[in-house]
Amino acid sequence: MNTFGRDTPMERPNPGGRAAVFVPHPEADEAVREMLKNGSGMVGFGNPDGTVTIYFENNKFNDPGLAKWESKVFKSYDRMVKRSPTVNKLTCDAGNIEQIGFIEGPEILVRDMPKLAEWLRRSNALDSMPAAPEIYA
């Protein structure tokens, strides 16, 4: 079992609160890889047992409003903080994901743009890459 970084938030945030932004590790378990597709936007938090809880949006119905990666991240964040019922949620070993930044309310800060670009390239979604690491809704 792997653990997450010290700066990974350790509880579900309330609306406006801080959460981690993730991408799947290139060698993630097959079950995790199967869930996270199409350049999924993923947010979440660490759990005391070393796992992470992730809310994600992969736009499997091709909604034009979710074409951009950041739109998927904002949608995932909204579900998480509002505790909306969803099937787009998973808890997994932290070794399956890599934290690339943070989201706090209407702001995303990507700390590792190369890892995000690699994830979007692997997903055939590089055209959804944000232009800058600081993104505002």
PyMOL commands that set and color helices and strands:
alter all, ss='L'
color gray80, all
select helices_A, chain A and resi 30-35+64-66+69-82+94-96+113-122+126-128
alter helices_A, ss='H'
color red, helices_A
select strands_A, chain A and resi 18-24+41-46+51-57+89-93+97-104+107-110+134-136
alter strands_A, ss='S'
color yellow, strands_A
deselect
rebuild
show_as cartoon
